[in-house]
Amino acid sequence: MVALKVTKVGEDVAVVLTEELRLALGVTEGDTLYAESSEAGEVTLAGRDMSFEARRARGRVFITRYKKTIDALAK
């Protein structure tokens, strides 16, 4: 578990990521982080959008890219 510091930046508040967490998430300054909360009160951070639609779009890109290989393996 990593403790995060919440700090005030102008009128907003920001969370300061440790170097370890930044590397684990694969993000750099200016990137977007995606947060999802659960009914249990837990929050998950991800370096990419993990919503159903985003995963579906990535799957379609993968299938399009490897269509010939997938077709060959299906034979």
Sequence and secondary structure as in RCSB ss.txt:
>XXXX:A:sequence
MVALKVTKVGEDVAVVLTEELRLALGVTEGDTLYAESSEAGEVTLAGRDMSFEARRARGRVFITRYKKTIDALAK
>XXXX:A:secstr
    EEEEETTEEEEE  HHHHHHHT  TT   EEEE TTS EEEESS  SHHHHHHHHHHHHHHTHHHHHHHH 
